[in-house]
Amino acid sequence: MAWPAIIESFFVAMTSFIDTLMVSSLGPDAVAAVGLTSQPRLMGLALFTALGVASSAVIARRYGEGRRESANSTLFTAVIFAVVASLTISALFVFGADGIIRFCGSSDNTHAMAVKYLKIIMGGIFFQCMQMVINSAQRGAGNTRITMTTNLISNTLNITFNYLLIGGKLGFPALGVRGAAIATVLGSAVSFTISVVSLFRRKQFLGIPYIIKEKIRPSWEALRVLCKFSYSVFLEQLLMRIGFMATAIMAAKTGDASMAAHQVAMNVMAISFGFGDGLQSAAVALIGRSLGQKKPEQAKAYGKACQRFGVIISVVLSIFYFLAADWIMGLFFPGEAHIVEIGRHIMWMVILIVLFQIRQVIYMGCLRGAGDTLFTAIVASLSVTVLRTVVSYVFGFALHWGIVGVWMGIFADQAGRFLASYFRFRSGKWTKIRV
């Protein structure tokens, strides 16, 4: 169950990495401009991340209990809610793009590009939101291969249109950062279409034919259970995004060159997160299913197995980043020796961070899969919003370490979340939560 989710998450992150690499052909300012939009966009997705976690966890539990009708009602309810919420959030971000980007610390060199990029991305965010919810539900039912296929196809399309639209190839117009944004929306639209089509397969646990046949409707009970799971995850995501945005603003304050290197390093971090996220997705489904079957020891075994894979992957990635730091930065900034040097120092921090990052992502996923979402929300919120922000400011500005000091805050955050989730998992309290 894990490997399709790992491949899916890895290619989502790799697509973002390649996006940034292609944008880098327009210069460091373009990389910095796209970087400015990352945290506002992810803040806009916070609600749907929470809804996806809740859908996956609840449906995994219903799968273990054999309650197919309840699982499909949960899916239907989540989809209806996502439609209304995504259209509302899209409109708010499109009309408020200028003020949002200015708040994020844009400069005269980056502001106009960042605003254009954010408007296009958030104008088409409906497709990504819906795909996130449907794919999360499918993972909960154990259908990880469907979501892997969905993302592989859409990400390939994204990269293809990046090539055609950023620099203007094969007769297509050269649209710069706008082309990158359009390519992302096109990829999301295809992903959404494939996700919907996947629900038409007969005899699978979740499906539109079953919903129609059994006349299943959205229900207030399903919404109540989803809210019970998602409210704490949403608050966690919102507070985390505030912390992430504070870090991004501090990175922007260190200069456009540092911001450009910071954005590349964040893409590298996203790739390692992809491995942890894939294992987390498997852990959510397997742990939810095991607890639904009243098998807590089996749930613990699945969590430990995912952790073993996580340790191996984190060590391998850390070694690779150590050997390839200059090469990675050189790909994005050829001829920009000063930016490569800044990036090298950041990559040294990444080498240490990855050892904690993947493991904490898996542990947090195990706890969320069991419904221990209040604990994860408190830990993540305190770690990202408070610990990361304070340490970044102290080292980055009070001690004048610059961008490396900002990354000290990221290291403190990842290590803090790892320690808290590790001891919570070891306690076994999460196995006793009822849904």
N, C-alpha and C positions, 0 to 999 in steps of 0.2 A: 504493500500500500504506500510505502514511503517514497519509493524512487520516482513515480510519476510526479508527485507533489514537489520533490526536490528539483527535478528537471524543469517543471513549470516555473517555480519561484526563481531558479537560477536564470532562466531565459528572460523573465520579466526584468530582472536586475541587469542582465547583460544588455538588453535592449536600451535601457536607460544609459548605460555606460557608452554604448555605440552612438546613441543620440548625441551625447555630450561630445564624443570624439568628432562626429561629423560637424557639429556646431563650431568646434574649435577651429575649423578651417576659416571661419569668419573673424577669428582673432580672440584674444583673452577677454575683451569686453563683452563679447557675445556669450562666452561661457559664464561669466559673472552674472550677466542679465538673466540667463535661464536659471542659474542658481538662486537668484532672488525670488523666483516664482515657486520654488520647490515647497517651502514650508506653508505658504498660504494655500497652495493646492492641496497639500496633505491635510491641512486643517479643515478644508472643505470636505474632504473625504472621511473625516473622523467618525461621523455618524454612521457611515456605511461600513466602515471597518468594524465598528461595534455591532452593527446589525448582522454582519457576516459572521463574526465570532459567535454571537447568540444563536443564529440559525444553524450553524454547524454543530454546536454543542447540543442544542435541543433535539435536532433531528438525529444525531448520533445516539442520544439516549432513547428516543422513540424507536429507533432501529433495533436497539438491544432489547427493548420491551416488546417488539413485534407489533407496534401500534402504527400501522401504515396510514390510516385515515388521519390521525392526529399529526403525523409528520407532513403530509401533503397540505393540510390546513395551515400548518406553520409556514410552509413555503409560500403559499398563496397570500397569506397575510403579510409576510415580509416583502413580497414583490409589490403589492399595492402601496404599502407604506413608502417603499423606496422610490416609486414613480413620483409621488407627490413631493417628497422631500428633495429629490435630486433636481427637479425643475425649479423649485423655490431657491435652492442654494445656488444653482447656476445663474439665475437672474441677479441675485445679490452680488455675486462676484464680478459678473460682467460690467454692471453699472458702477461698481465701486473699485474697479481695477486700479485707477490712477492713484487714489488715496492709499490703497493697500500697499502698492509697490513703493510709494514714497515713505510710508511708515517702516518698511523693511530695510531702509537705508540705501536706496538707489542713489547713484551719482548722475551727473549730467551725461556721462558716457553710456550709462546702462539703462536709464529710466524709460525712454521711449520703446526700446526693444523689449524690455521686461513687460511693459503694459500690453503691448501687442500680443506677446506670447501668452500671457495670463488670460486675456479676453478670449482667445481662440480655444485654449485648453478648457477653460471653465464653461465656455459656451457649449461644448460638446461633452461635458462631464456626465450627462445622463447615461451614455452608453457604458462608461466605465463603472458607474455606480450599480447599474442593473447587472452587469456581468459579475461584479464582485459578490453580490447577494446570491445570485443563482449558483455560481461556482462554489461558494462556501456551503450552500445547502447540499450540493452534490458531494462535496467532500465528506460532509457529515454522514451521508448514506454510503460512503466508501467508494464513490465513483471518481477516484482521483485521476484516472486516465482521460476522462472526458475533459476535465479542466486543463490538463496538460496539453491535449490536442488543441483546444481552444486558444490557449495562449501562444503556442508555438506558431500557429498559422497567423494570428493577428500580429505578433511581434515581427515575423518575417515581412509582412506587408508594411509594417511601420518602418522598418529599416529600408525597404525598397523605395518607399515614397520619400524618405529622408534623402536618399541619394538623388532622386529625381527633382525634388523641390527646393532643397537648400541651395544648391549651386546651379540649378537649371540644366538638367541633362536630358538627352534624347528629345529635345524640342519642348520640354516643360519649362515654365517660367522660373527664374531664379528668385526665390522669395525669402531667402535668409532664414532668420529665426521663425518667421511666420510659416515657412515651409515645414520646419521641424514640428511646429505645433499642429499644423493640418495633418501631417503624417501620423502623429500620435492619435488624433481624433478618428482618422480613418481606420487605424488598427483597432481602436476600441469599438468602433461600430461593427466591424467584422466579428470581433470577439463576442460582442453582445448577440449578434445574429446566430452564431454557432451555439452559444449557450442556450438560447431559446430553442433551437432545433433539437438540441440534446434532450430536451424534456418531452419530446414527442415519441421517444422510443417506448415501445410496449413492453410490459412485464418487468420493467425496472421499478425499484422501490418508490422513487419520486417520478411523477410524470403527468403531463397534461391529459393524456387519454384516461388515466385513472381518475383524475380530478373531475373530468367531464362525466365519465361513467357513473361515479358514485355521488355526483352532484355536490361535491365538496365546496364549501364557501369559506371566505376569511371569517375568523371568529374573534370575539373579544377575549376569549380565554387564551387563544394562541398569542394575541397581542400582549396580554398580561404577562405570559411566560417569557416572551421575547424581551419585554421591557425589564423584567426582573433580572434577566441575564445581561442585557445590553446597557442599562442605565449607568452602571458602574464602569463598564468598559468605555462608554462614550465619554464620561467625565475624565476617565484615565487618558483617553486619546486627546481630549481637548486640552487638558492641563499639560500633557506631554508635548503637544504641538506648540503651546505657549513657550515651554522650555526650549524646544528645538528652534523656534523662531527667535528667541532671545539669543541663542547661540549663533544663529545665522546673521542676526543684526550685528553682534559683536565681531563676527568674522568680516562682515562688510566694512566695519569701522576701521579695520586694519589695512584697508586699501584694496583697490580693484585686483592687483596682482595676487595678493593673499587670498582674496575671495575666489578667484579663478582656480587656484591650487586647492583651496578648501572644497570647492564643488567637485573636482575630480576625485579627491579622497573620499568624499561622501558617496560618490558612485561606486568606488571600490568597496566601501563599507556595505553598500546595498547588495553587492554580489555575495559577500560572506553572510549577510542577513538572509539572502535567498536560500542558502543551504539550511540555515536554522529554521526558517519559515516553512520549508518543505517538510522537515522532520516534525515541526510543531503541528502542521496540518494533519499528518498521520497520527500523531499522539492524541490530538483532540478527538478524532474519529474513533480510534481504538480504545482510548480510556473511557469516552462516553458510552461506547457500546458495552464494554466490560462492566461498568458500573450499572448500566441498565439491566444486565444479566445477573447482577448481584455477585460479581466476582472481583472484589477489591484487590486481591493479591495479583490477579492477572493484570489489572490496571497498573499496579506498581511495576510489574515486570515489563510492560510495554514502555513505560516512562524511562526505566533504566536502560532498556535496549536502545531507545532513541538517543539517550545521553551518550552511550558508548560510541555510536556513529558520530555524534557531534564533536566529541573529543578528538577523534581521528581527523575529521575534516578541518577543525580549527587549527591543529598543529601543522597539517599540510599547507593550508592557506598562509599561515604565519611565515613559514619558511619561504614560500613562493614570493610573498610580498617583500621579504627581506632581500631576496636575490634580484627582484625585478623592479624595485622602487624607482630608480632613475629611468629605466626603460619605459615604465608606465607614464611617468610625467613627461618624458621626451616625446611620446606619441602625441600628446595634446599640445605641447608648447615647443615645437622645434625652433631652434634659434633663440629661445627665450630663456637663457641660462639662469637668470635671477629667479624666474618663476619655478623652474625645475628644482633649484636649490631649496626654495621654500617648500615645495611639494615633497622633497626628500625628507625633510625634517618632520613633516606631518605623517608621512608613511612610516617613520620609525614609531610613532605613537600608534598607528593602525596595527602594526605587528603585535603589540601588547594587547590592544583592545579586542582583537578578534578572538583571543583565547577565552575571554569572558563573554563576548557578545553572543556567539552561537549557543553556548550552554544556557545562558539566561533566557534566551528566546524559547528554547525547548522546555525548560522548567516552567516558564510562565504559561506556555501552551498547555502543558499537562494540567496545571492548576485551573486554567480557564475551561478546559474540557470537562473537568469535574464540577464546574459551577462555582469555583472559588474566586469569583470575579471581583468581589469587594476587596479581598486581600491584594490581588494583583493591581487593582486600581490605586489603592493607597500607596503601595510600594513604588509603582511606576511614577505616580504623580509627584511624590516626595523626591524621588531620585532625579527625575528629569527636570522638573520645574524648579526645585530648590537646590539640590546638591550640584547638578550640572551647571546651573546658572551662576551660583555663588563661586564655585571653584574656577569656572571660566573667567569670571570678572577679576577675581583675586590674582590669578596667575597671569591672565592676559593683559590686564590694565594696571592693577595696583602694583604688581611686581614687574610690569613692563616686559613680559615674555612674548607679547604679540600673539600671532596666530597659534603658535605652539602652546601657549598658555591657555588659549581657548580650547584646544584639544585635550588639555589636562582635565578640563571639566567633563568632556565626553568620556574619558577613561574612568574618572571617578563614578560617573553615572552607570556605566556598564558593569563595573566591578560591584557597585552597591546593589544593583538589581540581581546580579548573580548570587551574591551571598544571601540575600533575603529569600529568594525563591528556592535556593538549595536547602536551607534549613526548614522552610515550610514543607517542601516535598518530603524531606526525611521524616517529618513529624507524623505524616499519614492522616492528618485531620481532614484533608480534602476528600478522602474516600467516603466520608460519612455525610456529605451534603446531599440533600434530597431535592429533586426537581419536580 
